[in-house]
Amino acid sequence: MGRMTPPTIEISASEFARSNKALLTLLRAVHDAGKQGVSTRALYKQIRMTGYGDSLVRIAEKEGYIYREKRQIDDKGPWYKFNILTKKGQRLLTQLGHR
């Protein structure tokens, strides 16, 4: 059997925003970082989240609002995960009047 597509439910933009405040805070912070993105550590510090932040980042990535890439800040330094807003994430913020 093929994989079933989950049903969609329509809700208003204001209801979505009200129900997803933490996600929108995360997306705005990633947006504000610009095209280069923001490291996960810096993102958590900026939005003041730790444990729940991991779940939120995973949700944002799974839903296609952000993508993540590993990179070094300098040639010999450690690798960091950077979070970058996708076009879908930008459209969501625009539709909700956040950018």
Residue pairs with C-beta under 8 A, 6 or more apart in sequence:
11 19
13 95
13 96
13 97
16 96
17 24
17 96
22 49
22 52
22 56
23 56
23 59
23 60
23 65
24 93
24 96
24 98
25 47
26 43
26 47
26 49
26 53
26 56
26 57
26 60
27 60
27 65
27 66
27 85
27 89
27 92
27 93
27 98
28 93
28 98
28 99
29 38
29 43
29 46
29 47
30 37
30 38
30 43
30 60
30 66
30 83
30 84
30 85
30 89
31 85
31 89
31 90
31 93
31 98
31 99
33 43
33 83
35 84
36 82
36 84
37 69
37 82
37 83
37 84
37 85
38 46
38 82
38 83
39 80
39 81
39 82
39 83
40 53
40 57
40 68
40 80
40 81
40 82
40 83
41 80
43 53
43 57
43 83
44 50
44 53
47 53
49 56
57 66
57 68
57 83
60 66
60 83
60 89
61 67
61 68
63 88
64 86
64 88
64 89
65 85
65 86
65 88
65 89
65 92
66 83
66 84
66 85
66 86
66 89
67 83
67 84
67 86
68 81
68 82
68 83
68 84
69 81
69 82
69 84
70 79
70 80
70 81
70 82
71 79
71 80
71 82
72 78
72 79
72 80
73 80
85 93
90 99
93 99
